[in-house]
Amino acid sequence: MSVNLSKNGPALTAAYKEVVDEKSDTNWALFTYEGNTDDIRLAAKGDGGLEEMIEDLSSGKVMYAFCRVQDPNSGLPKYVLINWTGEGVKDARKGICANHVLTMANFLKGAHVTVNARADEDVEPEVVMDKVAKASGANYSFHKETSNRFRDTGPQGPVGSVYQKTNAISEIKKINKDNFWAQAEKEEEKRRLEERRKANEERQLLEHERKDREAKEAAQRDKRDKERAQQIDQQKKYQQQLEAENKEQEKKSYEGQDQNEAAQRKAVRRGESVEKANEAASLISQRALNPREMFKQRERGITPSDSDVPTAAPASPQPGRLQSPFLSKQVYEPEQPSSPQRQASPVSASSASSVRATEEPVAVNSYVQEEAFEEPAQVVAYEKNVSEVTPEETSERGICAKALYDYQAADETEVSFDPDDIITGIEMIDEGWWRGYGPDGHFGMFPANYVELI
């Protein structure tokens, strides 16, 4: 960031003008930063020269000093700019402040000598004044020589020499001090590039890890979906197998029931025929007259006398009909329209022929035929009621259930229903959730405890 000179601009400008003004007693001004910001403020000023200014320098701050000194050669006023960087300043702060040197030099313009100092020995008055003397150019000391310069004054002493041995280490240190700010700026730029490179590497690494994590999660999700689909398919196959087995068992049970009912009906008809034959034989044996003789008499027009009729035989209220409790009771078992096949009976052939010759057996047979003719209607109705719900229709609809409560679907994967609605084609995919076709034909899931199987 650039240095800010506008916040405290009036105070900074006033202090600078006091130092530049030769009529003013103020001959130095010291500037520094406000805390860790880039705002420049006036730290101190005075008229005590370099000795007084050195006392206000701080080893933990970056400061800028602007001083007015007198050139030792010419006696003219010279201006010195001191860029002070204390030894306790952090390297990061040094790099930031290195960019502000040029701005401060433009603001404190008119400096004849610029000194970059880090320690107290760099700002000693003798060192600073020596640099000022070197920077002044021509040496005006010859004006002070007397006119008897070439006068013989007697024997002279040994001639001295101004030669000084060059110290390479000190010269290197001076060069390094001059190049300090340039090196600091380069190091700061290098550090920024390194930080930027590391940030890019970390970002790429995080991106790579995120992609790997997402790929693993997608693979695990696909695997779970496949396992779920396999479980559902296995459950469907198992359900279909159970339905086929149940259908086969129901079919076998229906066939067994039909066979049992047919056998029972056949046994009942056989027993009834035997009982009817025995009843007819017992009734015929009670007659005193031979039926053949009775028919002959009727053909001749002769009525049998009362003496021929035994008193033990009761008078029939209706001529030609036999009185028997067996014939008068109604048959409750369903029979076929055709008369049952007669079986062998203990009655002799002559007795059976005499029974068929009489009118009473004809009446009895007609009565039994009338009763049997009315029975098939009940049998047909019964068979019709049984055939209303067939196993084939139940198997086509699959497992069915009746709704006990109302349920509203939360999304498209569920079904809605009201109490007493029928859900068909149920698949028991889970203990708490089933799937099936709702009343509107939509296929989806629903809670299993809201219905009961039918």
C-alpha positions as CSV (number, residue, x, y, z in Angstrom):
1,M,0.0,0.0,0.0
2,S,1.1,3.6,-0.6
3,V,2.0,6.0,2.1
4,N,-0.7,8.4,3.3
5,L,0.4,12.0,3.6
6,S,-3.1,13.6,3.4
7,K,-4.4,12.8,6.9
8,N,-1.8,14.9,8.7
9,G,-0.9,17.0,5.7
10,P,-1.0,20.6,7.2
11,A,1.2,19.6,10.2
12,L,3.7,17.8,7.9
13,T,4.0,20.7,5.5
14,A,4.3,23.3,8.3
15,A,7.2,21.4,9.9
16,Y,9.0,21.0,6.5
17,K,8.7,24.7,5.8
18,E,10.1,25.6,9.2
19,V,13.2,23.5,8.5
20,V,13.7,24.9,5.0
21,D,13.2,28.5,6.2
22,E,16.7,29.8,7.1
23,K,15.2,32.5,9.3
24,S,13.5,29.9,11.5
25,D,15.2,28.4,14.5
26,T,13.9,24.9,13.8
27,N,16.6,23.0,12.0
28,W,15.3,19.4,12.1
29,A,11.9,17.5,12.0
30,L,11.2,13.8,12.5
31,F,8.3,11.9,10.9
32,T,7.0,8.4,11.6
33,Y,3.9,6.1,11.1
34,E,0.7,6.1,13.2
35,G,0.9,2.6,14.7
36,N,0.9,-0.2,12.0
37,T,-0.9,2.0,9.5
38,D,0.6,3.8,6.5
39,D,-0.4,7.3,7.8
40,I,2.6,9.6,8.3
41,R,2.6,11.9,11.4
42,L,5.0,14.5,12.9
43,A,7.0,12.8,15.7
44,A,9.2,15.7,16.8
45,K,11.1,18.8,15.8
46,G,13.7,21.1,17.3
47,D,16.6,23.5,16.9
48,G,19.3,21.5,18.6
49,G,20.8,20.0,15.4
50,L,21.8,16.4,14.7
51,E,22.7,15.7,18.4
52,E,19.2,16.5,19.6
53,M,17.5,14.6,16.7
54,I,19.5,11.4,17.3
55,E,18.0,11.2,20.8
56,D,14.4,10.9,19.4
57,L,15.2,8.0,17.1
58,S,13.6,4.6,18.1
59,S,15.1,1.2,17.3
60,G,11.6,-0.4,16.9
61,K,10.2,2.1,14.3
62,V,10.6,3.3,10.8
63,M,11.2,7.1,10.8
64,Y,12.2,9.9,8.4
65,A,14.4,12.8,9.5
66,F,14.8,16.1,7.6
67,C,17.7,18.3,8.9
68,R,19.3,21.6,8.1
69,V,23.1,21.7,8.6
70,Q,25.9,24.0,7.6
71,D,28.4,22.9,5.0
72,P,31.9,22.8,6.7
73,N,33.5,23.7,3.4
74,S,31.4,26.6,2.1
75,G,29.4,27.5,5.2
76,L,26.2,27.4,3.2
77,P,23.1,25.6,4.6
78,K,22.6,22.0,3.4
79,Y,19.7,19.7,3.9
80,V,20.0,16.0,4.9
81,L,17.3,13.3,4.6
82,I,17.8,10.3,6.9
83,N,15.8,7.1,6.3
84,W,15.9,5.4,9.7
85,T,14.9,1.7,10.0
86,G,15.4,0.4,13.6
87,E,16.9,-3.0,14.2
88,G,13.7,-4.2,16.0
89,V,11.4,-3.6,13.0
90,K,10.0,-6.9,11.6
91,D,11.0,-7.9,8.1
92,A,7.5,-7.8,6.7
93,R,7.2,-4.2,7.9
94,K,10.6,-3.3,6.4
95,G,9.4,-4.6,3.0
96,I,6.2,-2.6,3.1
97,C,8.0,0.6,4.1
98,A,10.7,0.2,1.4
99,N,8.1,1.2,-1.1
100,H,7.5,4.5,0.7
101,V,11.1,5.9,0.5
102,L,10.6,7.4,-2.9
103,T,7.3,9.1,-1.9
104,M,8.9,10.6,1.2
105,A,11.9,11.9,-0.9
106,N,9.5,13.6,-3.2
107,F,7.6,15.2,-0.3
108,L,10.8,16.3,1.5
109,K,12.4,17.6,-1.6
110,G,15.6,19.7,-1.7
111,A,17.8,17.2,0.3
112,H,21.4,17.4,-0.7
113,V,22.4,14.1,1.1
114,T,20.4,11.0,1.8
115,V,21.5,8.7,4.6
116,N,20.1,5.1,5.1
117,A,20.6,4.3,8.7
118,R,19.9,1.2,10.9
119,A,22.1,1.9,14.0
120,D,23.2,4.9,16.0
121,E,26.7,4.8,14.5
122,D,25.2,5.5,11.1
123,V,23.8,8.8,12.2
124,E,26.6,10.1,14.3
125,P,27.1,13.9,13.6
126,E,30.7,13.3,12.4
127,V,29.6,10.7,9.9
128,V,26.7,12.8,8.6
129,M,28.9,15.9,8.3
130,D,31.6,14.0,6.5
131,K,29.1,12.9,3.9
132,V,27.9,16.5,3.6
133,A,31.5,17.7,3.1
134,K,32.1,15.1,0.4
135,A,28.9,16.0,-1.4
136,S,29.7,19.8,-1.4
137,G,32.1,19.5,-4.3
138,A,34.9,22.3,-4.3
139,N,37.0,22.9,-1.2
140,Y,37.0,26.7,-0.4
141,S,39.6,26.4,2.4
142,F,42.3,28.0,0.3
143,H,40.7,31.5,0.8
144,K,41.8,31.3,4.5
145,E,45.5,30.8,3.7
146,T,47.8,33.8,4.5
147,S,49.9,35.6,2.0
148,N,53.2,34.4,3.7
149,R,52.4,31.0,2.6
150,F,55.7,30.5,0.8
151,R,57.8,32.3,3.4
152,D,60.7,30.3,4.8
153,T,59.9,29.4,8.3
154,G,62.9,27.2,9.0
155,P,63.4,23.6,8.9
156,Q,60.3,21.5,8.5
157,G,59.4,18.3,10.1
158,P,58.7,15.1,8.4
159,V,56.1,15.3,5.8
160,G,52.9,13.4,6.8
161,S,50.8,11.2,4.5
162,V,47.0,11.1,4.1
163,Y,47.0,7.5,2.9
164,Q,44.7,5.2,4.6
165,K,44.6,1.5,4.2
166,T,41.5,0.3,2.5
167,N,39.4,-2.1,4.6
168,A,37.4,-4.4,2.3
169,I,34.9,-5.4,5.0
170,S,33.9,-1.9,5.8
171,E,33.6,-1.0,2.2
172,I,31.4,-4.0,1.6
173,K,29.2,-3.0,4.6
174,K,28.8,0.5,3.2
175,I,27.7,-0.9,-0.2
176,N,25.3,-3.3,1.5
177,K,23.8,-0.5,3.5
178,D,23.2,1.5,0.3
179,N,21.6,-1.5,-1.4
180,F,19.6,-2.6,1.6
181,W,16.2,-1.2,0.4
182,A,16.5,-2.7,-3.0
183,Q,17.3,-6.1,-1.6
184,A,14.5,-5.8,0.9
185,E,12.0,-5.0,-1.9
186,K,13.3,-7.9,-4.0
187,E,13.0,-10.3,-1.0
188,E,9.4,-9.1,-0.3
189,E,8.4,-9.7,-3.9
190,K,10.0,-13.1,-3.8
191,R,8.1,-13.9,-0.6
192,R,4.8,-12.8,-2.2
193,L,5.4,-15.0,-5.2
194,E,6.2,-18.0,-3.0
195,E,3.1,-17.5,-0.9
196,R,1.0,-17.2,-4.0
197,R,2.5,-20.4,-5.4
198,K,1.9,-22.3,-2.1
199,A,-1.7,-21.0,-2.1
200,N,-2.3,-22.3,-5.6
201,E,-0.8,-25.7,-4.7
202,E,-3.0,-25.9,-1.6
203,R,-6.1,-24.9,-3.6
204,Q,-5.4,-27.5,-6.3
205,L,-4.8,-30.2,-3.7
206,L,-8.1,-29.4,-2.0
207,E,-9.9,-29.5,-5.3
208,H,-8.4,-32.8,-6.1
209,E,-9.4,-34.2,-2.7
210,R,-12.9,-32.9,-3.2
211,K,-13.3,-34.6,-6.6
212,D,-11.9,-37.9,-5.2
213,R,-14.4,-37.7,-2.3
214,E,-17.3,-37.0,-4.6
215,A,-16.3,-39.8,-6.9
216,K,-16.1,-42.2,-4.0
217,E,-19.5,-41.1,-2.6
218,A,-21.1,-41.5,-6.0
219,A,-19.6,-45.0,-6.3
220,Q,-20.9,-46.0,-2.9
221,R,-24.3,-44.5,-3.7
222,D,-24.5,-46.5,-6.9
223,K,-23.5,-49.6,-5.1
224,R,-26.2,-49.1,-2.5
225,D,-28.8,-48.5,-5.2
226,K,-27.8,-51.7,-7.0
227,E,-28.0,-53.7,-3.8
228,R,-31.4,-52.2,-3.0
229,A,-32.7,-53.0,-6.5
230,Q,-31.4,-56.6,-6.2
231,Q,-33.1,-56.9,-2.8
232,I,-36.4,-55.6,-4.3
233,D,-36.1,-58.0,-7.2
234,Q,-35.4,-60.9,-4.9
235,Q,-38.4,-59.9,-2.8
236,K,-40.6,-59.7,-5.9
237,K,-39.5,-63.2,-7.0
238,Y,-40.0,-64.6,-3.6
239,Q,-43.5,-62.9,-3.4
240,Q,-44.4,-64.3,-6.8
241,Q,-43.2,-67.8,-5.8
242,L,-45.3,-67.6,-2.6
243,E,-48.3,-66.4,-4.7
244,A,-47.9,-69.3,-7.1
245,E,-47.6,-71.8,-4.2
246,N,-50.7,-70.3,-2.5
247,K,-52.6,-70.4,-5.8
248,E,-51.7,-74.1,-6.3
249,Q,-52.6,-74.9,-2.7
250,E,-56.0,-73.1,-3.1
251,K,-56.6,-74.9,-6.4
252,K,-55.9,-78.2,-4.8
253,S,-58.1,-77.4,-1.8
254,Y,-61.0,-76.4,-4.1
255,E,-60.6,-79.6,-6.1
256,G,-60.6,-81.6,-2.9
257,Q,-63.6,-79.8,-1.5
258,D,-65.5,-80.4,-4.8
259,Q,-64.6,-84.1,-4.7
260,N,-65.7,-84.4,-1.1
261,E,-69.0,-82.6,-1.8
262,A,-69.6,-84.8,-4.9
263,A,-68.9,-87.9,-2.8
264,Q,-71.2,-86.7,0.0
265,R,-74.0,-86.0,-2.5
266,K,-73.6,-89.4,-4.1
267,A,-73.6,-91.1,-0.7
268,V,-76.8,-89.1,0.3
269,R,-78.5,-90.1,-2.9
270,R,-77.6,-93.7,-2.6
271,G,-78.9,-93.8,1.0
272,E,-82.1,-92.1,0.0
273,S,-82.7,-94.5,-2.9
274,V,-82.2,-97.5,-0.6
275,E,-84.5,-96.0,2.1
276,K,-87.2,-95.2,-0.5
277,A,-87.1,-98.8,-1.8
278,N,-87.4,-100.2,1.7
279,E,-90.2,-97.9,2.5
280,A,-92.1,-98.9,-0.6
281,A,-91.6,-102.6,0.1
282,S,-92.9,-102.1,3.6
283,L,-96.0,-100.3,2.4
284,I,-96.7,-102.9,-0.3
285,S,-96.5,-105.7,2.2
286,Q,-99.2,-104.0,4.3
287,R,-101.8,-104.4,1.6
288,A,-104.3,-107.3,1.8
289,L,-105.2,-107.3,-1.9
290,N,-103.0,-108.0,-4.8
291,P,-102.6,-104.9,-6.9
292,R,-102.9,-107.0,-10.1
293,E,-106.3,-108.3,-9.0
294,M,-107.4,-104.8,-8.1
295,F,-106.6,-103.5,-11.6
296,K,-108.5,-106.5,-13.1
297,Q,-111.5,-105.7,-11.0
298,R,-111.5,-102.1,-12.0
299,E,-111.3,-103.1,-15.7
300,R,-114.3,-105.4,-15.2
301,G,-116.2,-102.6,-13.3
302,I,-116.3,-104.5,-10.1
303,T,-115.5,-102.6,-6.9
304,P,-114.0,-104.5,-4.2
305,S,-116.2,-105.2,-1.2
306,D,-115.5,-103.8,2.2
307,S,-115.1,-107.2,3.5
308,D,-112.1,-107.8,1.3
309,V,-110.4,-104.7,2.7
310,P,-108.8,-105.4,6.0
311,T,-109.6,-103.1,8.9
312,A,-106.0,-102.8,9.9
313,A,-105.2,-100.8,6.8
314,P,-106.0,-97.2,7.3
315,A,-108.1,-95.3,4.8
316,S,-106.1,-93.1,2.5
317,P,-107.3,-89.5,2.4
318,Q,-106.3,-89.3,-1.2
319,P,-106.8,-92.4,-3.4
320,G,-103.7,-93.6,-5.2
321,R,-101.1,-91.9,-2.9
322,L,-99.2,-93.9,-0.3
323,Q,-99.0,-92.5,3.2
324,S,-95.4,-92.4,4.4
325,P,-93.4,-90.1,6.6
326,F,-90.4,-90.6,4.4
327,L,-92.2,-89.4,1.3
328,S,-93.8,-86.4,3.1
329,K,-90.5,-84.9,4.3
330,Q,-88.7,-82.4,2.2
331,V,-85.3,-83.1,0.7
332,Y,-82.7,-80.5,1.8
333,E,-79.7,-81.8,0.0
334,P,-79.3,-80.5,-3.6
335,E,-80.0,-83.0,-6.3
336,Q,-79.6,-83.2,-10.1
337,P,-82.8,-82.8,-12.2
338,S,-82.5,-86.3,-13.4
339,S,-83.6,-89.0,-11.0
340,P,-80.9,-91.0,-9.2
341,Q,-79.9,-94.3,-10.5
342,R,-81.7,-97.0,-8.7
343,Q,-79.6,-99.7,-7.1
344,A,-80.3,-103.2,-6.1
345,S,-82.8,-103.6,-3.2
346,P,-83.7,-106.5,-1.1
347,V,-87.3,-106.5,-2.6
348,S,-88.0,-109.3,-5.0
349,A,-88.6,-108.7,-8.7
350,S,-92.3,-109.6,-8.5
351,S,-92.8,-107.2,-5.7
352,A,-91.0,-104.4,-7.6
353,S,-93.1,-105.1,-10.7
354,S,-96.3,-105.0,-8.7
355,V,-95.2,-101.7,-7.2
356,R,-94.6,-100.2,-10.6
357,A,-98.0,-101.4,-11.7
358,T,-99.9,-99.6,-9.0
359,E,-101.0,-95.9,-9.1
360,E,-99.5,-95.1,-5.7
361,P,-95.9,-95.6,-6.8
362,V,-96.5,-93.4,-9.8
363,A,-97.8,-90.7,-7.5
364,V,-94.9,-91.1,-5.2
365,N,-92.5,-90.8,-8.0
366,S,-94.2,-87.7,-9.3
367,Y,-94.0,-86.1,-5.9
368,V,-90.3,-86.9,-5.6
369,Q,-89.7,-85.6,-9.1
370,E,-91.4,-82.3,-8.2
371,E,-89.3,-81.9,-5.1
372,A,-86.1,-82.7,-7.1
373,F,-87.0,-80.4,-9.9
374,E,-87.1,-77.5,-7.5
375,E,-83.7,-78.2,-5.9
376,P,-81.4,-77.5,-8.9
377,A,-82.2,-73.7,-8.6
378,Q,-80.7,-73.7,-5.1
379,V,-77.7,-75.6,-6.3
380,V,-77.2,-73.2,-9.3
381,A,-77.4,-70.2,-7.0
382,Y,-74.9,-71.7,-4.6
383,E,-72.5,-72.5,-7.4
384,K,-72.9,-69.0,-8.8
385,N,-72.1,-67.4,-5.4
386,V,-69.0,-69.6,-5.1
387,S,-67.8,-68.7,-8.6
388,E,-68.2,-64.9,-8.0
389,V,-64.6,-64.7,-6.6
390,T,-62.3,-67.1,-8.4
391,P,-58.7,-67.7,-7.5
392,E,-57.7,-66.5,-11.0
393,E,-59.2,-63.0,-10.3
394,T,-57.5,-62.9,-6.9
395,S,-54.1,-63.8,-8.3
396,E,-54.4,-61.2,-11.1
397,R,-54.9,-58.4,-8.5
398,G,-52.1,-59.7,-6.3
399,I,-52.0,-59.1,-2.6
400,C,-54.8,-56.7,-1.6
401,A,-55.4,-54.6,1.5
402,K,-58.1,-52.3,2.9
403,A,-57.2,-48.8,4.1
404,L,-57.8,-48.2,7.9
405,Y,-57.0,-44.5,7.8
406,D,-56.6,-41.7,5.3
407,Y,-53.1,-41.0,4.0
408,Q,-51.9,-38.1,1.7
409,A,-48.8,-38.7,-0.4
410,A,-45.7,-36.5,0.3
411,D,-44.4,-36.7,-3.2
412,E,-44.8,-38.6,-6.5
413,T,-43.3,-41.8,-5.1
414,E,-46.2,-42.3,-2.7
415,V,-50.0,-43.0,-3.1
416,S,-52.9,-41.3,-1.4
417,F,-56.1,-43.1,-0.1
418,D,-59.1,-42.7,2.2
419,P,-60.5,-45.2,4.7
420,D,-62.0,-48.4,3.2
421,D,-60.1,-47.9,-0.1
422,I,-58.6,-51.0,-1.7
423,I,-54.9,-51.1,-2.5
424,T,-53.9,-53.9,-5.0
425,G,-50.7,-55.4,-6.3
426,I,-48.9,-54.9,-3.0
427,E,-45.2,-55.4,-2.8
428,M,-43.8,-55.8,0.8
429,I,-40.4,-54.2,0.1
430,D,-39.9,-53.2,3.8
431,E,-41.2,-53.9,7.2
432,G,-42.8,-50.5,7.6
433,W,-43.3,-49.5,3.9
434,W,-45.1,-51.3,1.1
435,R,-45.8,-50.5,-2.6
436,G,-49.0,-51.0,-4.5
437,Y,-51.6,-49.5,-6.8
438,G,-53.9,-46.9,-5.2
439,P,-57.6,-46.2,-6.0
440,D,-56.6,-43.8,-8.8
441,G,-54.3,-46.4,-10.4
442,H,-51.0,-44.6,-9.3
443,F,-48.2,-47.0,-8.2
444,G,-46.2,-45.9,-5.1
445,M,-45.3,-46.5,-1.5
446,F,-47.5,-46.2,1.6
447,P,-47.1,-47.0,5.4
448,A,-47.9,-50.6,6.1
449,N,-49.6,-49.9,9.5
450,Y,-52.3,-47.8,7.7
451,V,-53.9,-50.9,6.0
452,E,-54.8,-54.5,6.8
453,L,-54.6,-57.4,4.4
454,I,-57.7,-58.9,3.0
